[in-house]
Amino acid sequence: MTTVATPTVLLADRVLPRSLAADVGLVIGGAALTALLAQVTVPLPLVPITGQTMAVLLVGATLGASRGAASMSLYALLGMAGLPVFSDGSGGMSVVLSASGGYIVGFVAAAALVGRLAERSWERTFPKALVTFVAGTGVTFVVGLPWLAVVAGLDLQGTLANGLYPFVLPGLLKAAVVAGLLPVAWKGAERLAARRRG
């Protein structure tokens, strides 16, 4: 006997009926949100603390793996094309090729991982959401740290001091904030869906 798995409804799909136009709009909207939160920045010598990672977590959790990764890919491509979507209104290939460029590339993988876990409903309760968002943040570092080491010519201690240690507490805080927001957003989306049906 075979069973057919029913696809998990994502938050974006609970709010908006799924269509090609909605998917395109959501992918563009996710890239725009990331560009907006990139302007929330705390400057550091090599890699600034920004709101981008919070946007990556939100986009992945609400859109799922494929649309989340597409949104972050669009964000990176817009920045590489020279649009001022990166931190401090910067853009261009020079940003992606800089010491912080690996984090931007890592956003694609992070959104995909968070999205895949959201497709398994991991973003609906605070404990699982926190694990999901810490894992997504970790993926960004898995890509960003080696990139930083190579581009900046840093040893392991220099890489960790410039690319990890200053971001641990802010990263955990951002993950906790998003983990608190998503279950509340789900409750609102379910009430909205019930009103539409009713």
C-alpha positions in Angstrom: 0.0 0.0 0.0 1.4 3.4 -1.0 0.6 6.7 0.6 0.7 10.0 -1.1 2.2 12.8 0.9 0.2 15.9 1.0 2.4 19.0 0.4 2.8 21.3 3.4 1.3 24.7 3.0 3.8 27.5 3.6 3.0 30.8 5.2 3.0 32.8 2.0 0.6 30.3 0.4 -1.8 30.5 3.3 -2.0 34.3 2.8 -1.9 34.4 -1.0 -3.4 31.9 -3.4 -0.5 30.0 -5.2 0.0 31.1 -8.8 3.0 32.0 -11.1 2.3 35.7 -10.6 2.2 35.3 -6.8 5.5 33.2 -6.9 7.3 35.9 -9.0 6.0 38.7 -6.8 7.0 36.8 -3.6 10.5 36.1 -5.0 11.0 39.8 -5.9 9.5 40.9 -2.6 11.9 38.6 -0.7 14.9 40.2 -2.5 13.5 43.7 -1.8 13.1 42.9 1.9 16.6 41.6 2.1 17.9 44.8 0.4 15.9 46.9 2.9 17.2 45.1 5.9 20.8 45.2 4.5 20.7 48.9 5.2 20.4 48.1 9.0 24.1 47.8 9.7 26.7 47.9 12.4 30.1 48.5 10.8 33.0 46.2 11.6 36.5 46.1 10.1 35.9 43.3 7.5 32.3 42.1 7.7 29.4 44.3 9.0 26.6 43.1 11.2 23.4 43.6 9.1 19.7 42.8 9.1 20.2 40.7 5.9 20.4 37.4 7.8 17.0 38.1 9.5 15.5 38.7 6.0 17.1 35.4 4.7 15.5 33.5 7.6 12.1 35.1 7.0 12.2 34.6 3.2 13.2 30.9 3.5 10.6 30.2 6.2 7.7 31.8 4.4 8.5 30.9 0.8 10.1 27.4 1.1 13.3 26.1 -0.4 13.0 26.8 -4.1 11.4 30.2 -3.9 13.6 31.2 -1.0 16.7 30.2 -2.8 15.5 32.0 -6.0 14.8 35.1 -4.0 18.3 35.2 -2.5 19.8 34.4 -5.9 17.9 37.4 -7.3 19.1 39.5 -4.5 22.7 38.5 -5.2 22.4 39.0 -8.9 20.8 42.5 -8.5 23.7 43.5 -6.3 26.3 42.1 -8.7 24.6 44.0 -11.5 25.4 47.2 -9.5 22.1 48.0 -7.8 22.7 49.4 -4.3 21.1 46.4 -2.5 24.0 45.4 -0.3 24.9 47.0 3.1 25.4 50.7 3.1 23.7 51.0 -0.3 26.6 49.3 -2.0 26.5 47.1 -5.1 28.7 45.6 -7.8 30.9 42.6 -8.3 33.6 44.1 -6.1 31.3 43.6 -3.0 30.7 39.9 -3.8 34.4 39.4 -4.5 35.3 41.1 -1.2 35.9 39.5 2.2 32.1 39.6 3.0 31.0 38.2 -0.3 30.8 34.6 0.9 28.1 35.5 3.3 26.0 36.8 0.4 26.5 33.6 -1.5 25.7 31.7 1.7 22.3 33.4 1.9 21.1 31.2 -1.0 22.0 28.0 0.8 20.6 29.3 4.1 17.3 30.2 2.6 17.1 26.8 0.9 17.8 24.9 4.2 15.3 27.1 6.2 12.8 26.7 3.4 13.2 22.9 3.3 12.6 22.7 7.1 9.6 25.0 6.8 8.2 22.6 4.2 8.2 20.1 7.1 6.5 22.6 9.4 9.5 23.4 11.6 8.8 27.1 11.6 5.4 26.8 13.4 6.5 26.3 17.0 9.2 28.4 18.8 11.6 25.5 19.7 11.7 24.0 16.2 11.8 27.4 14.6 14.8 28.4 16.7 16.7 25.3 15.7 15.7 26.0 12.1 16.9 29.5 12.1 20.1 28.8 14.0 20.9 26.1 11.4 20.2 28.6 8.6 22.4 31.1 10.2 25.1 28.5 10.5 25.0 27.7 6.8 25.8 31.3 6.0 29.0 31.0 8.1 29.9 27.6 6.5 30.2 29.5 3.2 31.2 32.9 4.5 34.1 31.9 6.8 36.3 30.1 4.2 35.6 32.9 1.7 36.7 35.5 4.3 39.9 33.5 5.1 40.9 33.2 1.4 40.1 36.8 0.3 41.4 38.5 3.4 44.4 36.1 3.8 43.5 35.3 7.4 44.6 32.4 9.6 42.0 30.4 11.5 42.1 32.7 14.6 41.9 35.9 12.4 39.0 34.4 10.5 37.0 33.5 13.6 37.8 36.8 15.3 36.6 38.8 12.2 34.0 36.6 10.8 32.3 34.5 13.5 32.8 35.7 17.1 31.2 39.2 16.7 28.2 37.6 15.0 27.3 34.8 17.4 25.2 36.8 19.8 23.5 39.0 17.2 22.9 35.9 15.1 21.2 34.1 18.0 19.2 37.2 18.8 18.0 37.5 15.2 17.1 33.8 15.1 15.2 34.1 18.3 13.2 37.1 17.1 12.2 35.4 13.8 11.4 32.2 15.7 9.1 34.2 17.9 7.5 36.0 14.9 6.7 33.0 12.7 4.3 31.1 15.1 2.4 34.4 15.7 2.3 35.1 11.9 0.9 31.6 11.4 -1.9 32.2 13.9 -2.8 35.4 12.0 -2.7 33.6 8.6 -4.9 30.8 9.9 -7.5 33.4 11.2 -7.4 35.1 7.8 -7.9 31.8 6.0 -10.8 30.9 8.3 -12.5 34.3 7.6 -12.1 33.8 3.8 -13.8 30.4 4.1 -16.4 31.6 6.5 
